[in-house]
Amino acid sequence: MPLISILLGLAWNAIVSALMSGRPQDAFTPSWLAAGAIAGLTCGRYTVRSRLRRDGAESFAHVLATYYLGMVVYWAVFVVVQRVTLCIRARGWTDFDLHDHLVLIWWFFAYGTLKYGILLIPLAFLSRLVIWKVHRASARGEMHGA
């Protein structure tokens, strides 16, 4: 199940990268990849836990919670990796681009809710469905090595 969560996180990463920059190659930089993988793992784990508490039933509130949890984790990881990378290159702390990164996060929360939410929230539902089906199949022993 973690592998599926990471793969879904990386797929979301490609979508976010395309929405934010329009450049497909950005999706393959360390900050974007780490953000996608960790957000995917976090959301996959949350999906399974939230659905287990409801005996497998889905709820729109949990879909929204997953969407925003993914956003928060994604951008937090992105900014931390960017900060570490920039500080390593500068051989010490640098404020370079920090304001821009924080503004980027704010705008994505706004656009992610208003503009992109129409596409991405249903995609969150679909991602949760995939994670749940994989979890159920692996719990029944139908999947080997997933």
C-alpha positions as CSV (number, residue, x, y, z in Angstrom):
1,M,0.0,0.0,0.0
2,P,2.8,2.5,0.6
3,L,4.1,2.0,-2.9
4,I,0.6,2.9,-4.3
5,S,0.4,5.9,-2.1
6,I,3.8,7.1,-3.2
7,L,2.9,6.6,-6.9
8,L,-0.3,8.5,-6.4
9,G,1.6,11.3,-4.6
10,L,4.0,11.5,-7.6
11,A,1.1,11.6,-10.0
12,W,-0.4,14.5,-8.0
13,N,3.1,16.0,-8.0
14,A,3.1,16.0,-11.8
15,I,-0.4,17.7,-11.8
16,V,0.6,20.3,-9.3
17,S,3.8,21.0,-11.2
18,A,1.9,21.5,-14.4
19,L,-0.6,23.7,-12.7
20,M,2.0,25.8,-11.0
21,S,4.8,26.1,-13.5
22,G,3.6,24.6,-16.7
23,R,7.0,22.9,-17.1
24,P,6.9,19.1,-16.9
25,Q,10.6,18.9,-16.0
26,D,9.9,20.7,-12.6
27,A,8.1,17.6,-11.4
28,F,11.4,15.7,-11.4
29,T,13.4,18.1,-9.1
30,P,14.2,16.9,-5.6
31,S,11.8,19.3,-3.9
32,W,8.8,18.4,-6.0
33,L,9.5,14.6,-5.9
34,A,10.0,14.6,-2.1
35,A,6.9,16.7,-1.6
36,G,4.8,14.3,-3.8
37,A,6.1,11.1,-2.2
38,I,5.7,12.3,1.4
39,A,2.3,13.9,0.8
40,G,1.2,10.6,-1.0
41,L,2.3,8.5,1.9
42,T,0.6,10.8,4.4
43,C,-2.7,10.9,2.5
44,G,-2.7,7.2,1.9
45,R,-2.3,6.5,5.5
46,Y,-5.0,9.0,6.5
47,T,-7.3,7.5,3.9
48,V,-7.0,4.0,5.3
49,R,-7.4,5.1,8.9
50,S,-10.4,7.3,8.2
51,R,-12.2,4.7,6.2
52,L,-11.4,1.9,8.7
53,R,-13.1,4.1,11.4
54,R,-16.2,4.2,9.3
55,D,-16.2,0.5,8.3
56,G,-15.0,1.4,4.8
57,A,-17.6,4.1,4.1
58,E,-16.5,7.3,2.4
59,S,-17.4,10.8,3.5
60,F,-17.1,14.0,1.7
61,A,-15.6,15.6,4.8
62,H,-12.8,13.1,4.8
63,V,-12.2,13.7,1.1
64,L,-11.8,17.4,1.8
65,A,-9.6,16.7,4.8
66,T,-7.4,14.5,2.7
67,Y,-7.1,17.2,0.0
68,Y,-6.1,19.9,2.5
69,L,-3.8,17.5,4.4
70,G,-2.1,16.7,1.2
71,M,-1.7,20.4,0.4
72,V,-0.2,21.3,3.7
73,V,2.2,18.3,3.7
74,Y,3.1,18.9,0.1
75,W,4.0,22.5,0.5
76,A,5.7,22.1,3.8
77,V,8.0,19.4,2.4
78,F,8.6,21.5,-0.7
79,V,9.6,24.6,1.2
80,V,11.8,22.7,3.6
81,V,13.7,20.9,0.8
82,Q,14.0,24.2,-1.1
83,R,15.4,25.9,2.0
84,V,17.9,23.1,2.7
85,T,19.0,23.1,-0.9
86,L,19.4,26.8,-1.1
87,C,21.3,26.9,2.3
88,I,23.6,24.1,1.2
89,R,24.4,26.0,-2.0
90,A,24.9,29.3,-0.1
91,R,27.0,27.4,2.6
92,G,24.8,28.9,5.3
93,W,21.4,30.4,6.0
94,T,19.9,32.4,3.2
95,D,16.5,34.2,3.0
96,F,16.7,34.1,-0.8
97,D,13.3,33.1,-2.3
98,L,11.7,32.4,1.2
99,H,9.1,35.2,0.7
100,D,8.4,33.9,-2.8
101,H,7.9,30.4,-1.6
102,L,5.5,31.5,1.2
103,V,3.5,33.6,-1.3
104,L,3.4,30.7,-3.7
105,I,1.9,28.5,-1.0
106,W,-0.7,31.1,-0.1
107,W,-1.7,31.4,-3.8
108,F,-1.9,27.7,-4.2
109,F,-4.2,27.4,-1.2
110,A,-6.5,30.0,-2.8
111,Y,-6.3,28.6,-6.3
112,G,-6.3,25.0,-5.0
113,T,-9.6,25.7,-3.4
114,L,-11.3,28.0,-5.8
115,K,-9.9,27.5,-9.2
116,Y,-8.2,24.1,-9.2
117,G,-10.5,22.5,-6.5
118,I,-13.1,21.7,-9.1
119,L,-10.7,19.3,-10.7
120,L,-8.5,18.3,-7.8
121,I,-11.2,17.5,-5.1
122,P,-12.8,14.9,-7.3
123,L,-9.3,13.6,-8.0
124,A,-8.8,13.3,-4.2
125,F,-12.0,11.2,-4.1
126,L,-10.6,9.0,-6.8
127,S,-7.2,8.7,-5.1
128,R,-8.9,7.7,-1.9
129,L,-10.9,5.0,-3.7
130,V,-7.8,3.5,-5.3
131,I,-6.0,3.5,-2.0
132,W,-8.9,1.9,-0.3
133,K,-9.4,-0.8,-3.0
134,V,-5.6,-1.6,-2.8
135,H,-5.8,-1.8,1.0
136,R,-8.8,-4.1,0.9
137,A,-7.2,-6.4,-1.7
138,S,-4.0,-6.6,0.3
139,A,-5.9,-7.2,3.5
140,R,-7.6,-10.2,1.8
141,G,-4.3,-11.5,0.6
142,E,-5.1,-10.9,-3.1
143,M,-2.0,-8.7,-3.8
144,H,1.5,-9.9,-3.5
145,G,4.4,-7.4,-3.1
146,A,2.2,-4.3,-3.3
